């Protein structure tokens, strides 16, 4: 009978230690995952900001290219008008 009680107490203590250890490890893993998720979110936000800035630059570049085409056309017209005089 003493062996059964001793074994039961030993098993209960082992179970409690395992549960505490498991809970502690889960908390550490959860904290690490939250940290990594926050860092990844920061990187994604930075990437999205870069994409948005690139899009804005491309739009401004297209406007500038159109302005250059118009200016070149005006110059060509002026040169053509000057040759006719």
MOPAC internal coordinates of N, CA, C and O (Angstrom, degrees):
PM7 1SCF
backbone

  N    0.0000 0     0.00 0     0.00 0    0    0    0
  C    1.4402 1     0.00 0     0.00 0    1    0    0
  C    1.5252 1   111.86 1     0.00 0    2    1    0
  O    1.2310 1   120.95 1   140.50 1    3    2    1
  N    1.3294 1   115.79 1   -39.50 1    3    2    1
  C    1.4630 1   119.70 1   179.12 1    5    3    2
  C    1.5206 1   111.29 1   -63.93 1    6    5    3
  O    1.2310 1   120.42 1   147.29 1    7    6    5
  N    1.3147 1   116.80 1   -32.71 1    7    6    5
  C    1.4623 1   121.24 1   179.49 1    9    7    6
  C    1.5220 1   109.86 1   -66.02 1   10    9    7
  O    1.2310 1   120.00 1   138.28 1   11   10    9
  N    1.3120 1   117.61 1   -41.72 1   11   10    9
  C    1.4615 1   121.47 1  -179.60 1   13   11   10
  C    1.5248 1   110.19 1   -65.83 1   14   13   11
  O    1.2310 1   120.02 1   135.54 1   15   14   13
  N    1.3239 1   117.57 1   -44.46 1   15   14   13
  C    1.4671 1   121.39 1   178.86 1   17   15   14
  C    1.5213 1   109.80 1   -63.70 1   18   17   15
  O    1.2310 1   120.47 1   136.14 1   19   18   17
  N    1.3082 1   116.70 1   -43.86 1   19   18   17
  C    1.4669 1   121.49 1   179.49 1   21   19   18
  C    1.5238 1   110.69 1   -63.14 1   22   21   19
  O    1.2310 1   120.18 1   137.19 1   23   22   21
  N    1.3096 1   117.26 1   -42.81 1   23   22   21
  C    1.4672 1   121.58 1   178.81 1   25   23   22
  C    1.5264 1   110.83 1   -65.72 1   26   25   23
  O    1.2310 1   120.23 1   139.01 1   27   26   25
  N    1.3285 1   117.16 1   -40.99 1   27   26   25
  C    1.4616 1   121.51 1   179.40 1   29   27   26
  C    1.5257 1   110.81 1   -64.59 1   30   29   27
  O    1.2310 1   120.25 1   135.75 1   31   30   29
  N    1.3189 1   117.14 1   -44.25 1   31   30   29
  C    1.4674 1   120.84 1   177.99 1   33   31   30
  C    1.5205 1   110.12 1   -63.37 1   34   33   31
  O    1.2310 1   120.48 1   136.41 1   35   34   33
  N    1.3124 1   116.69 1   -43.59 1   35   34   33
  C    1.4694 1   121.13 1   178.92 1   37   35   34
  C    1.5255 1   110.87 1   -61.90 1   38   37   35
  O    1.2310 1   120.54 1   137.24 1   39   38   37
  N    1.3182 1   116.57 1   -42.76 1   39   38   37
  C    1.4646 1   120.74 1   179.45 1   41   39   38
  C    1.5270 1   110.57 1   -66.53 1   42   41   39
  O    1.2310 1   120.18 1   139.37 1   43   42   41
  N    1.3266 1   117.26 1   -40.63 1   43   42   41
  C    1.4635 1   120.98 1   179.51 1   45   43   42
  C    1.5261 1   110.73 1   -64.24 1   46   45   43
  O    1.2310 1   120.34 1   136.11 1   47   46   45
  N    1.3168 1   116.95 1   -43.89 1   47   46   45
  C    1.4710 1   120.69 1   178.77 1   49   47   46
  C    1.5256 1   109.98 1   -64.11 1   50   49   47
  O    1.2310 1   120.52 1   137.40 1   51   50   49
  N    1.3152 1   116.62 1   -42.60 1   51   50   49
  C    1.4660 1   120.30 1   178.44 1   53   51   50
  C    1.5232 1   110.61 1   -62.38 1   54   53   51
  O    1.2310 1   120.24 1   137.75 1   55   54   53
  N    1.3223 1   117.14 1   -42.25 1   55   54   53
  C    1.4587 1   121.51 1   178.69 1   57   55   54
  C    1.5305 1   110.75 1   -62.85 1   58   57   55
  O    1.2310 1   120.12 1   135.86 1   59   58   57
  N    1.3138 1   117.38 1   -44.14 1   59   58   57
  C    1.4675 1   120.83 1   179.53 1   61   59   58
  C    1.5220 1   110.43 1   -62.84 1   62   61   59
  O    1.2310 1   120.09 1   136.27 1   63   62   61
  N    1.3272 1   117.43 1   -43.73 1   63   62   61
  C    1.4704 1   121.07 1   178.79 1   65   63   62
  C    1.5237 1   110.25 1   -62.75 1   66   65   63
  O    1.2310 1   120.24 1   137.56 1   67   66   65
  N    1.3180 1   117.15 1   -42.44 1   67   66   65
  C    1.4692 1   120.54 1   178.64 1   69   67   66
  C    1.5254 1   111.11 1   -63.89 1   70   69   67
  O    1.2310 1   119.98 1   137.85 1   71   70   69
  N    1.3248 1   117.65 1   -42.15 1   71   70   69
  C    1.4618 1   121.05 1   178.93 1   73   71   70
  C    1.5298 1   111.42 1   -63.48 1   74   73   71
  O    1.2310 1   120.46 1   136.36 1   75   74   73
  N    1.3105 1   116.73 1   -43.64 1   75   74   73
  C    1.4706 1   120.55 1   178.70 1   77   75   74
  C    1.5209 1   110.09 1   -63.96 1   78   77   75
  O    1.2310 1   120.42 1   135.28 1   79   78   77
  N    1.3205 1   116.79 1   -44.72 1   79   78   77
  C    1.4681 1   121.18 1   179.35 1   81   79   78
  C    1.5250 1   111.00 1   -62.79 1   82   81   79
  O    1.2310 1   120.79 1   135.94 1   83   82   81
  N    1.3218 1   116.09 1   -44.06 1   83   82   81
  C    1.4577 1   121.29 1   179.78 1   85   83   82
  C    1.5325 1   110.83 1   -62.94 1   86   85   83
  O    1.2310 1   120.56 1   136.20 1   87   86   85
  N    1.3234 1   116.53 1   -43.80 1   87   86   85
  C    1.4676 1   120.75 1   178.90 1   89   87   86
  C    1.5313 1   110.52 1   -62.38 1   90   89   87
  O    1.2310 1   120.72 1   136.10 1   91   90   89
  N    1.3057 1   116.23 1   -43.90 1   91   90   89
  C    1.4701 1   120.63 1   179.29 1   93   91   90
  C    1.5243 1   110.90 1   -62.42 1   94   93   91
  O    1.2310 1   120.39 1   135.84 1   95   94   93
  N    1.3098 1   116.86 1   -44.16 1   95   94   93
  C    1.4622 1   120.94 1   179.84 1   97   95   94
  C    1.5259 1   110.69 1   -65.18 1   98   97   95
  O    1.2310 1   120.18 1   140.05 1   99   98   97
  N    1.3191 1   117.26 1   -39.95 1   99   98   97
  C    1.4674 1   120.56 1   177.58 1  101   99   98
  C    1.5207 1   111.54 1   -63.05 1  102  101   99
  O    1.2310 1   119.93 1   140.39 1  103  102  101
  N    1.3208 1   117.74 1   -39.61 1  103  102  101
  C    1.4664 1   121.44 1   177.83 1  105  103  102
  C    1.5296 1   110.78 1   -63.16 1  106  105  103
  O    1.2310 1   120.53 1   137.50 1  107  106  105
  N    1.3257 1   116.60 1   -42.50 1  107  106  105
  C    1.4672 1   120.40 1   178.86 1  109  107  106
  C    1.5269 1   110.74 1   -65.02 1  110  109  107
  O    1.2310 1   120.84 1   137.38 1  111  110  109
  N    1.3207 1   115.99 1   -42.62 1  111  110  109
  C    1.4641 1   120.33 1   179.43 1  113  111  110
  C    1.5236 1   110.64 1   -64.23 1  114  113  111
  O    1.2310 1   120.15 1   137.15 1  115  114  113
  N    1.3217 1   117.32 1   -42.85 1  115  114  113
  C    1.4564 1   121.82 1   178.72 1  117  115  114
  C    1.5278 1   110.85 1   -62.49 1  118  117  115
  O    1.2310 1   120.51 1   136.62 1  119  118  117
  N    1.3242 1   116.63 1   -43.38 1  119  118  117
  C    1.4663 1   120.44 1   179.16 1  121  119  118
  C    1.5266 1   110.57 1   -63.12 1  122  121  119
  O    1.2310 1   120.20 1   139.02 1  123  122  121
  N    1.3258 1   117.23 1   -40.98 1  123  122  121
  C    1.4600 1   120.83 1   178.79 1  125  123  122
  C    1.5261 1   110.73 1   -65.62 1  126  125  123
  O    1.2310 1   120.36 1   138.12 1  127  126  125
  N    1.3157 1   116.92 1   -41.88 1  127  126  125
  C    1.4647 1   120.04 1   179.00 1  129  127  126
  C    1.5269 1   110.99 1   -64.69 1  130  129  127
  O    1.2310 1   119.94 1   140.13 1  131  130  129
  N    1.3228 1   117.73 1   -39.87 1  131  130  129
  C    1.4661 1   120.78 1   177.38 1  133  131  130
  C    1.5263 1   110.63 1   -63.14 1  134  133  131
  O    1.2310 1   120.59 1   137.59 1  135  134  133
  N    1.3387 1   116.47 1   -42.41 1  135  134  133
  C    1.4662 1   120.46 1   178.75 1  137  135  134
  C    1.5272 1   110.48 1   -61.78 1  138  137  135
  O    1.2310 1   120.81 1   132.86 1  139  138  137
  N    1.3296 1   116.06 1   -47.14 1  139  138  137
  C    1.4616 1   119.56 1  -179.69 1  141  139  138
  C    1.5259 1   111.37 1   -63.58 1  142  141  139
  O    1.2310 1   120.16 1   141.86 1  143  142  141
  N    1.3125 1   117.29 1   -38.14 1  143  142  141
  C    1.4608 1   121.09 1   178.38 1  145  143  142
  C    1.5309 1   110.73 1   -64.71 1  146  145  143
  O    1.2310 1   120.25 1   138.67 1  147  146  145
  N    1.3194 1   117.12 1   -41.33 1  147  146  145
  C    1.4658 1   120.63 1   177.44 1  149  147  146
  C    1.5263 1   110.88 1   -62.71 1  150  149  147
  O    1.2310 1   120.65 1   136.18 1  151  150  149
  N    1.3301 1   116.36 1   -43.82 1  151  150  149
  C    1.4658 1   120.11 1   179.59 1  153  151  150
  C    1.5281 1   110.78 1   -64.91 1  154  153  151
  O    1.2310 1   120.57 1   138.66 1  155  154  153
  N    1.3166 1   116.51 1   -41.34 1  155  154  153
  C    1.4618 1   120.25 1   178.41 1  157  155  154
  C    1.5268 1   110.78 1   -64.59 1  158  157  155
  O    1.2310 1   120.52 1   140.52 1  159  158  157
  N    1.3171 1   116.62 1   -39.48 1  159  158  157
  C    1.4632 1   120.77 1   177.36 1  161  159  158
  C    1.5209 1   110.59 1   -61.41 1  162  161  159
  O    1.2310 1   120.31 1   137.66 1  163  162  161
  N    1.3206 1   117.01 1   -42.34 1  163  162  161
  C    1.4687 1   120.72 1   177.66 1  165  163  162
  C    1.5255 1   110.63 1   -61.55 1  166  165  163
  O    1.2310 1   120.47 1   137.02 1  167  166  165
  N    1.3301 1   116.71 1   -42.98 1  167  166  165
  C    1.4681 1   120.10 1  -179.59 1  169  167  166
  C    1.5255 1   111.28 1   -66.07 1  170  169  167
  O    1.2310 1   120.32 1   140.37 1  171  170  169
  N    1.3206 1   116.99 1   -39.63 1  171  170  169
  C    1.4658 1   120.73 1   178.80 1  173  171  170
  C    1.5252 1   110.00 1   -65.44 1  174  173  171
  O    1.2310 1   120.39 1   137.44 1  175  174  173
  N    1.3364 1   116.85 1   -42.56 1  175  174  173
  C    1.4636 1   120.07 1   177.69 1  177  175  174
  C    1.5190 1   110.84 1   -61.32 1  178  177  175
  O    1.2310 1   120.61 1   138.14 1  179  178  177
  N    1.3232 1   116.44 1   -41.86 1  179  178  177
  C    1.4666 1   120.49 1   178.75 1  181  179  178
  C    1.5290 1   110.10 1   -63.72 1  182  181  179
  O    1.2310 1   120.66 1   137.77 1  183  182  181
  N    1.3261 1   116.34 1   -42.23 1  183  182  181
  C    1.4653 1   120.84 1   178.79 1  185  183  182
  C    1.5271 1   110.58 1   -63.70 1  186  185  183
  O    1.2310 1   120.64 1   135.09 1  187  186  185
  N    1.3221 1   116.37 1   -44.91 1  187  186  185
  C    1.4639 1   119.98 1   179.63 1  189  187  186
  C    1.5186 1   111.17 1   -62.36 1  190  189  187
  O    1.2310 1   120.40 1   142.54 1  191  190  189
  N    1.3273 1   116.83 1   -37.46 1  191  190  189
  C    1.4594 1   120.66 1   177.27 1  193  191  190
  C    1.5218 1   109.91 1   -64.08 1  194  193  191
  O    1.2310 1   120.29 1   139.70 1  195  194  193
  N    1.3199 1   117.04 1   -40.30 1  195  194  193
  C    1.4615 1   120.80 1   178.40 1  197  195  194
  C    1.5236 1   110.41 1   -64.30 1  198  197  195
  O    1.2310 1   120.32 1   137.18 1  199  198  197
  N    1.3176 1   116.98 1   -42.82 1  199  198  197
  C    1.4656 1   120.89 1   178.72 1  201  199  198
  C    1.5248 1   110.06 1   -61.99 1  202  201  199
  O    1.2310 1   120.45 1   136.15 1  203  202  201
  N    1.3218 1   116.75 1   -43.85 1  203  202  201
  C    1.4660 1   120.63 1  -179.92 1  205  203  202
  C    1.5272 1   110.75 1   -63.47 1  206  205  203
  O    1.2310 1   120.62 1   137.42 1  207  206  205
  N    1.3308 1   116.42 1   -42.58 1  207  206  205
  C    1.4640 1   119.51 1   179.01 1  209  207  206
  C    1.5220 1   110.94 1   -65.07 1  210  209  207
  O    1.2310 1   120.27 1   140.97 1  211  210  209
  N    1.3311 1   117.09 1   -39.03 1  211  210  209
  C    1.4623 1   120.79 1   178.28 1  213  211  210
  C    1.5242 1   110.17 1   -63.38 1  214  213  211
  O    1.2310 1   120.25 1   137.56 1  215  214  213
  N    1.3177 1   117.12 1   -42.44 1  215  214  213
  C    1.4643 1   121.30 1   178.61 1  217  215  214
  C    1.5298 1   110.19 1   -61.01 1  218  217  215
  O    1.2310 1   120.48 1   135.58 1  219  218  217
  N    1.3341 1   116.68 1   -44.42 1  219  218  217
  C    1.4679 1   120.23 1   178.78 1  221  219  218
  C    1.5219 1   111.26 1   -63.07 1  222  221  219
  O    1.2310 1   120.37 1   138.68 1  223  222  221
  N    1.3292 1   116.91 1   -41.32 1  223  222  221
  C    1.4644 1   120.25 1   178.37 1  225  223  222
  C    1.5242 1   110.97 1   -64.05 1  226  225  223
  O    1.2310 1   120.35 1   140.28 1  227  226  225
  N    1.3262 1   116.95 1   -39.72 1  227  226  225
  C    1.4635 1   120.00 1   178.52 1  229  227  226
  C    1.5238 1   110.93 1   -63.75 1  230  229  227
  O    1.2310 1   120.26 1   141.22 1  231  230  229
  N    1.3172 1   117.10 1   -38.78 1  231  230  229
  C    1.4653 1   119.95 1   177.64 1  233  231  230
  C    1.5255 1   110.66 1   -64.81 1  234  233  231
  O    1.2310 1   120.74 1   134.49 1  235  234  233
  N    1.3349 1   116.18 1   -45.51 1  235  234  233
  C    1.4651 1   119.60 1   179.71 1  237  235  234
  C    1.5226 1   110.88 1   -64.19 1  238  237  235
  O    1.2310 1   120.61 1   143.47 1  239  238  237
  N    1.3323 1   116.44 1   -36.53 1  239  238  237
  C    1.4603 1   120.22 1   178.98 1  241  239  238
  C    1.5316 1   110.37 1   -65.96 1  242  241  239
  O    1.2310 1   120.14 1   140.38 1  243  242  241
  N    1.3130 1   117.34 1   -39.62 1  243  242  241
  C    1.4665 1   120.64 1   178.34 1  245  243  242
  C    1.5262 1   110.35 1   -62.96 1  246  245  243
  O    1.2310 1   120.14 1   139.14 1  247  246  245
  N    1.3202 1   117.34 1   -40.86 1  247  246  245
  C    1.4669 1   120.91 1   177.78 1  249  247  246
  C    1.5218 1   109.88 1   -64.16 1  250  249  247
  O    1.2310 1   120.49 1   136.18 1  251  250  249
  N    1.3306 1   116.67 1   -43.82 1  251  250  249
  C    1.4682 1   120.39 1   179.37 1  253  251  250
  C    1.5277 1   111.15 1   -62.96 1  254  253  251
  O    1.2310 1   120.46 1   139.15 1  255  254  253
  N    1.3218 1   116.72 1   -40.85 1  255  254  253
  C    1.4665 1   119.74 1   178.54 1  257  255  254
  C    1.5204 1   110.87 1   -63.17 1  258  257  255
  O    1.2310 1   120.25 1   140.26 1  259  258  257
  N    1.3223 1   117.12 1   -39.74 1  259  258  257
  C    1.4662 1   120.70 1   177.66 1  261  259  258
  C    1.5252 1   110.41 1   -64.91 1  262  261  259
  O    1.2310 1   120.21 1   139.33 1  263  262  261
  N    1.3155 1   117.20 1   -40.67 1  263  262  261
  C    1.4667 1   120.84 1   177.94 1  265  263  262
  C    1.5310 1   110.69 1   -63.05 1  266  265  263
  O    1.2310 1   120.42 1   140.82 1  267  266  265
  N    1.3231 1   116.80 1   -39.18 1  267  266  265
  C    1.4689 1   120.55 1   178.51 1  269  267  266
  C    1.5228 1   109.89 1   -66.19 1  270  269  267
  O    1.2310 1   120.20 1   137.95 1  271  270  269
  N    1.3454 1   117.23 1   -42.05 1  271  270  269
  C    1.4681 1   119.60 1   177.81 1  273  271  270
  C    1.5285 1   111.17 1   -60.74 1  274  273  271
  O    1.2310 1   120.38 1   137.08 1  275  274  273
  N    1.3215 1   116.88 1   -42.92 1  275  274  273
  C    1.4644 1   120.99 1   179.15 1  277  275  274
  C    1.5239 1   110.04 1   -63.92 1  278  277  275
  O    1.2310 1   120.32 1   136.42 1  279  278  277
  N    1.3367 1   116.98 1   -43.58 1  279  278  277
  C    1.4660 1   120.44 1   179.58 1  281  279  278
  C    1.5273 1   110.49 1   -63.32 1  282  281  279
  O    1.2310 1   120.09 1   137.72 1  283  282  281
  N    1.3273 1   117.44 1   -42.28 1  283  282  281
  C    1.4647 1   120.55 1   178.55 1  285  283  282
  C    1.5275 1   110.95 1   -63.99 1  286  285  283
  O    1.2310 1   120.47 1   141.91 1  287  286  285
  N    1.3078 1   116.70 1   -38.09 1  287  286  285
  C    1.4666 1   120.52 1   177.82 1  289  287  286
  C    1.5301 1   110.42 1   -65.09 1  290  289  287
  O    1.2310 1   120.45 1   138.32 1  291  290  289
  N    1.3211 1   116.75 1   -41.68 1  291  290  289
  C    1.4668 1   120.30 1   178.07 1  293  291  290
  C    1.5257 1   110.86 1   -63.37 1  294  293  291
  O    1.2310 1   120.92 1   137.40 1  295  294  293
  N    1.3336 1   115.85 1   -42.60 1  295  294  293
  C    1.4697 1   119.93 1   178.72 1  297  295  294
  C    1.5200 1   109.90 1   -61.57 1  298  297  295
  O    1.2310 1   120.98 1   135.48 1  299  298  297
  N    1.3393 1   115.73 1   -44.52 1  299  298  297
  C    1.4687 1   119.13 1   179.47 1  301  299  298
  C    1.5247 1   110.43 1   -61.64 1  302  301  299
  O    1.2310 1   119.87 1   138.91 1  303  302  301
  N    1.3289 1   117.86 1   -41.09 1  303  302  301
  C    1.4649 1   121.05 1   177.66 1  305  303  302
  C    1.5253 1   111.08 1   -63.10 1  306  305  303
  O    1.2310 1   120.50 1   137.44 1  307  306  305
  N    1.3323 1   116.65 1   -42.56 1  307  306  305
  C    1.4700 1   120.01 1   179.35 1  309  307  306
  C    1.5259 1   110.95 1   -64.55 1  310  309  307
  O    1.2310 1   120.46 1   138.73 1  311  310  309
  N    1.3335 1   116.72 1   -41.27 1  311  310  309
  C    1.4655 1   119.81 1   178.63 1  313  311  310
  C    1.5255 1   110.11 1   -64.91 1  314  313  311
  O    1.2310 1   120.69 1   140.08 1  315  314  313
  N    1.3036 1   116.28 1   -39.92 1  315  314  313
  C    1.4643 1   120.48 1   179.20 1  317  315  314
  C    1.5333 1   110.18 1   -65.42 1  318  317  315
  O    1.2310 1   120.16 1   136.38 1  319  318  317
  N    1.3345 1   117.29 1   -43.62 1  319  318  317
  C    1.4655 1   121.24 1   178.26 1  321  319  318
  C    1.5246 1   110.87 1   -64.36 1  322  321  319
  O    1.2310 1   120.14 1   143.74 1  323  322  321
  N    1.3303 1   117.33 1   -36.26 1  323  322  321
  C    1.4660 1   121.50 1  -178.82 1  325  323  322
  C    1.5330 1   110.40 1   -69.10 1  326  325  323
  O    1.2310 1   120.02 1   144.83 1  327  326  325
  N    1.3180 1   117.57 1   -35.17 1  327  326  325
  C    1.4642 1   121.24 1   179.78 1  329  327  326
  C    1.5286 1   111.11 1   -70.23 1  330  329  327
  O    1.2310 1   120.44 1   148.82 1  331  330  329
  N    1.3109 1   116.76 1   -31.18 1  331  330  329
  C    1.4611 1   120.46 1  -179.58 1  333  331  330
  C    1.5240 1   111.86 1   -72.69 1  334  333  331
  O    1.2310 1   119.74 1   156.51 1  335  334  333
  N    1.3186 1   118.10 1   -23.49 1  335  334  333
  C    1.4716 1   120.48 1  -177.93 1  337  335  334
  C    1.4661 1   111.57 1   -75.80 1  338  337  335
  O    1.2310 1   120.10 1   180.00 1  339  338  337

